[in-house]
Amino acid sequence: MDPDDLSHILNHLGEDRAAGFNAVVPPVVQSGNFAYPTVAAMRAVVQQEFDRPLYTRGHNPTVAMVRRKLAALEHAEDALLFSSGSAAIAAAVVAFTGAGDHVVCVHKPYSWTRKLLGELLVRFGVETTFVDGTDAENYRRASRPNTRMFITESPNSLTFELQDLAAVAAIARAKGIVTLCDNSYSSPLFQNPIDLGIDLVAHSGTKYLNGHSDVVCGVLAGSAAHMRQVMAREFMTLGAVPGPHDAWLLMRGLRTLELRVGRSADSAERVARFLEAHPRVRKVHWPGLESHPQHALARRQMRRCAGLMTIDLDAPDEAAVERFCDHLRRFLIAVSWGGHESLQWPVCALKGPSGYYTELPFTLVRLYIGLEDPAVLIADLENALARM
Ligand SMILES: *Cc1c(COP(=O)(O)O)cnc(C)c1O
């Protein structure tokens, strides 16, 4: 993206200072409801309830301001802001499928995306086939006459497998199938699926977009027609709307998006190279490394690779993995990612009743590289590896 455009989006787009006392930081419109002086004035607003303030579920000025920035960041005509990334993905799938329809999704997507497709929507007659997305042709092979959606998450969670988004989009387009990409990993800075022909882009705004680990929110971006359709049905009826204050915090996070994500990616590259060279690390799953099997595709469709990676430890048993994790001082043991703080997420701590992670080896630990000094993070990893 043109740096001038990016600075404009992050710092100015959608903001009307004159309407907010000329405050440098736009005031948060913390109101659920809006009143009008006459019946005629209200009637006019009701005609445009998604574009003018009537009731905050449909339109809120603070939310609207952030939506404009998010749409521009993803090269989309419009974007909706949800109360979580999962809500955005669920609304999108419900919007474009119905009983008797079929979906093709990359295997090992984000866990709650898998739950949505593999369990919840099955109850409503929507069937999903999960495919190895490293070969785009698998989407074609799995599709049927009733296939309505292709769902991608590139790279996908934990294993960092890529899908060739342009190839998947081309297969879908020829068949009239709607495509969705969960772009949370890359953020709009490093990958823009719409430019590759994908119809809908979803984000967990909780991660890089907000970036301060203090808000859970989600984004869906796409054409004006698609967004209007989702707004008028799934957004308004399922009602997973963001609060104005959360939208305002997200705007605060976006101010530093470029600095934060750039720093996280720079540090991730140093950490990944250090770990790849370490004898106690069997493999580093990070698309930015030349050793990644899809490195060439990563270079083609992504501008850079972000600060999340999974390492496969040369550990004899779970106790050794736990020793490594417990000795890390600079990586909080936690889920989620995308904030200022570095995190670790050992697969061996995740094997719960859902059974989802039981298929993954216990030697995997996902690392999120935050904004700390990378030399400090590397020293911490070196120390923990020595004590494993
Ligand atoms: C966190 C995450 C989600 C879900 O987003 P929430 O905001 O937690 O609902 C979806 N996809 C990916 C890749 C994620 O990391």
PDBQT file of the ligand as one rigid body, heavy atoms in Angstrom, charges set to zero:
ROOT
HETATM    1  C1  LIG A 401      -8.429 -15.393  17.413  1.00  0.00    +0.000 C 
HETATM    2  C2  LIG A 401      -8.737 -15.867  16.039  1.00  0.00    +0.000 A 
HETATM    3  C3  LIG A 401     -10.052 -15.971  15.589  1.00  0.00    +0.000 A 
HETATM    4  C4  LIG A 401     -11.246 -15.679  16.478  1.00  0.00    +0.000 C 
HETATM    5  O1  LIG A 401     -11.347 -14.345  16.817  1.00  0.00    +0.000 OA
HETATM    6  P1  LIG A 401     -12.048 -13.851  18.185  1.00  0.00    +0.000 P 
HETATM    7  O2  LIG A 401     -11.906 -12.390  18.101  1.00  0.00    +0.000 OA
HETATM    8  O3  LIG A 401     -11.301 -14.480  19.303  1.00  0.00    +0.000 OA
HETATM    9  O4  LIG A 401     -13.455 -14.329  18.134  1.00  0.00    +0.000 OA
HETATM   10  C5  LIG A 401     -10.272 -16.382  14.293  1.00  0.00    +0.000 A 
HETATM   11  N1  LIG A 401      -9.243 -16.674  13.471  1.00  0.00    +0.000 NA
HETATM   12  C6  LIG A 401      -7.969 -16.582  13.866  1.00  0.00    +0.000 A 
HETATM   13  C7  LIG A 401      -6.878 -16.907  12.902  1.00  0.00    +0.000 C 
HETATM   14  C8  LIG A 401      -7.658 -16.185  15.156  1.00  0.00    +0.000 A 
HETATM   15  O5  LIG A 401      -6.379 -16.105  15.549  1.00  0.00    +0.000 OA
ENDROOT
TORSDOF 0
